[in-house]
Amino acid sequence: MEKLLNELSSESAAAYNVACDVESDCVIPENLKRKSSPGLVNIPENDLQRHFTNLSRQNYALSTVFYPLGSCTMKYNPLVNERIAKFDGFNGLHPLQPEETLQGALEIMYNLQKDLCEISGMDSFTLQPAAGAHGEFTGLLIIAKYFKSVKQKRTKIIVPDSAHGTNPASAAFAGFEIIPLKSEADGSINPEKLKEILTSEVAAIMLTVPNTLGVFEKNIAQISKLAHENGSLLYYDGANLNAVMGYARPGDLGFDVMHINLHKTFSTPHGGGGPGSGPVGVKAFLEPFLPVPQIEIKNSKYILNYKKPKSIGKMKAFFGNFPIILRAYAYIKALGADGLKNASGQAVLNANYMLSKLKDKISVPAGGRCMHEFVLSPKSVFQNGVHTLDVAKRLLDYGYYAPTIYFPLIVEEAIMVEPTETESKETLDKFIEVLSKIILEESVCDSQKVKDAPVNTSVARLNEVEAARKPILKAVGN
Ligand SMILES: *Cc1c(COP(=O)(O)O)cnc(C)c1O
């Protein structure tokens, strides 16, 4: 394991060379001088560089390994986007500058909103939310405010069990009561079952499409009709837009509100909690409720309109996560309409290719076809007390980031794989081979090896809860 900085430190070395051209003795009053050394570490410059480079090499990153983390869309993030986000003209901006001096930045945000409208079939967008879940919360506040404005008391949100876990959490946070809906064996929603719980108190139905089993909701037209006949709205969790871009638009499918995860579908580096951006799109009748300010054009100038009396208010400081907005805009412009469609097509093809190679060997809960990701349940293969967690840890030994595990909750021992469009057939084949070997051979014939994994990493099995709740950030005894 890599030593800590203070363990590397030695009295005889220094990573700095300070040239002092004042006579400190005469400038600094005696009472302000330190009584003891500040305890800084002394490390030669090249050792320091090695220390940090070696630490970074212990990380499993998208730039070093295949990263099939289901539901997270870990696609290649083009480096040109990083360059654009670092342009001085953008980096040097301050959000409190006068509007006239922010015209370029406002134009980009305005244009991105227009592009998102076109991609999604919605009428207006806000770029403020800082993540997918924050987008859900924003969308639900809009729904709540809308029903308040039309004086209807609707306090419930229907959330199928195949939705992303953030959906019920966001709805509860926004003050709604959740009505769960059990999905069918193939992951779809049964409209007859929906009818039974669709009362006059239901404000909205929240659907994740494709759902967490990687399945497109085949009854969507009927669900949309039922919801609207009941006066309820339809919410689209569009974090998985990478599956349908250029093929289907939530707005055309009947959805009234949605969020998009720019950090997933539109390729910006994310993981470990951020950074993110979860723009929210709405149909025209909900536009007055969007957060302020909205970017508008007046006398050929971009302006920030704060005068929207029905607005839910502000959801984030200033305009949203601007560097992410820039990267997403660069990505959309670089790919164009055909490129985006191609990305989704390829993402779905890659997932189905992998699924077709695995489904005869390892059980698949939701049928034989998927969208951009799929879920395996190796439960029937496991013996000798091996579990999905062990398989995930063993994958690390083979140099892979593990897929999402134990999600969705409706599948026992779930392994959720999302290859994305930017991986080659060779990479997919190699991963299929390794995953099959671990599940079908090692876990059966050499189960201790799988249970003891990982052995090739600098630390083995961490107590992840403890590490998050009580992190030890300095050396013991210091
Ligand atoms: C990732 C994801 C979310 C949550 O997005 P965050 O940016 O992590 O808050 C919501 N729904 C689905 C389907 C997702 O995949």
PDBQT file of the ligand as one rigid body, heavy atoms in Angstrom, charges set to zero:
ROOT
HETATM    1  C1  LIG A 501     -28.509   7.978 -12.641  1.00  0.00    +0.000 C 
HETATM    2  C2  LIG A 501     -29.970   7.925 -12.634  1.00  0.00    +0.000 A 
HETATM    3  C3  LIG A 501     -30.726   8.822 -11.848  1.00  0.00    +0.000 A 
HETATM    4  C4  LIG A 501     -30.102   9.781 -10.862  1.00  0.00    +0.000 C 
HETATM    5  O1  LIG A 501     -29.218  10.688 -11.446  1.00  0.00    +0.000 OA
HETATM    6  P1  LIG A 501     -28.124  11.433 -10.532  1.00  0.00    +0.000 P 
HETATM    7  O2  LIG A 501     -27.472  12.401 -11.465  1.00  0.00    +0.000 OA
HETATM    8  O3  LIG A 501     -27.207  10.378 -10.037  1.00  0.00    +0.000 OA
HETATM    9  O4  LIG A 501     -28.856  12.114  -9.427  1.00  0.00    +0.000 OA
HETATM   10  C5  LIG A 501     -32.093   8.760 -11.946  1.00  0.00    +0.000 A 
HETATM   11  N1  LIG A 501     -32.702   7.882 -12.741  1.00  0.00    +0.000 NA
HETATM   12  C6  LIG A 501     -32.007   6.998 -13.512  1.00  0.00    +0.000 A 
HETATM   13  C7  LIG A 501     -32.742   6.041 -14.396  1.00  0.00    +0.000 C 
HETATM   14  C8  LIG A 501     -30.624   6.980 -13.482  1.00  0.00    +0.000 A 
HETATM   15  O5  LIG A 501     -29.938   6.105 -14.219  1.00  0.00    +0.000 OA
ENDROOT
TORSDOF 0
